[in-house]
Amino acid sequence: MDSKVAQWTLLSNVVPSNFTMADYESNEEREFKETKTNSEEALDDAGEELENAGDKVKAGAKAVGNKLVDPDRDLETEYQKEKIKE
């Protein structure tokens, strides 16, 4: 047996021959889409967190305003009431 034929026979048994460049490209495309989806979900989560933070700031500001109008009010209670409204 020729040494090149023997080498090819050995390699053909080790390296799968059904893997094509199209498979590689589709894997790259799938990974890109998954990354894009994960990034979009992260942006949505960040947006929701930002809205929640804004609502908490508004509730805190209103609670402080209520406390200034009536110093006998409990700041935490006022904050919780305003947070529920937001």
FENHU-V179286 format. One record per helix or strand of 3 or more residues. SS is the DSSP state (h for helix, s for strand). FROM is the first residue (numbers start at 1). TO is the last residue. If there is no record, write none. Layout:
BEGIN
ss=(SS	SS)
from=(FROM	FROM)
to=(TO	TO)
END
This chain:
BEGIN
ss=(h	h	h)
from=(3	21	75)
to=(14	69	85)
END
